[in-house]
Amino acid sequence: MARINYFAGGELDRAMPLRADAAGLEQVRVATYQAVSGAGREATERLNSDLRARLDGAPGDAGQLAFNVIPAIGDAGDEGYSAEEWKIVRETRRILDEPELPVSVTAVRVPVLNGHAEAVWLRTREPLTPEAARALLAEAPGILLVEGSEAPTPVALGAGEDRALVGRVRRDLADPQGLVLWVVADNLRKGAASNAVQIAEILVKSYL
């Protein structure tokens, strides 16, 4: 039995059995684009100060958070992956109760004050169409499906949005068994690693 706390404040803590082989989940790949507030108040203040300095023509912060993208969160460790990336790998396997599940992660820091975003690739043993995936996600608790040409962004989170916003659900052009999704959530209410895991959990639970 695995447990996932969907909301950082603990508003929802639901237990359910999870078996990746029941739905044929074979692989998870995630690229996260994490706001600086995920690193705490000091990082947020550094970004604000750096933005003001650079807009005024001053040198700004030596690490330059403003107008930049940092391709790793934390120092590189085993096999060149950061501690944040290894945390996402471990948490995904633990929550889905699949210690050998192939998980690949790239965690990136972006100059956004609040709101993490993720590009998620899921591979299932049996094909799952984008239409079927959208139907499942539309009925899923804790998720707001954004359909059509509009894609969710951190700005579109709204004030105090607890749900994860999911859009751009489409087939993986490189894998006939794959799906690609775009996920955005308020990182002050939801953990950075939980968003993609929550999506995978819903598909695993509901697919059959």
Secondary structure, 3 states (H helix, E strand, C coil): CEEEECCCCCCCEEEECCCHHHHCEEEEEEEEEECHHHHCHHHHHHHHHHHHHHHCCCCCCCCCCCCCCECCCCCECHHHCEHHHHHHHHHHHHHCCCCCCCEEEEEEECCCCCCEEEEEEEEECCCCCHHHHHHHHHCCCCEEECCCCCCCCHHHHCCCCCCEEEEEEEECCCCCCEEEEEEEECCCCCCCCHHHHHHHHHHHHHCC
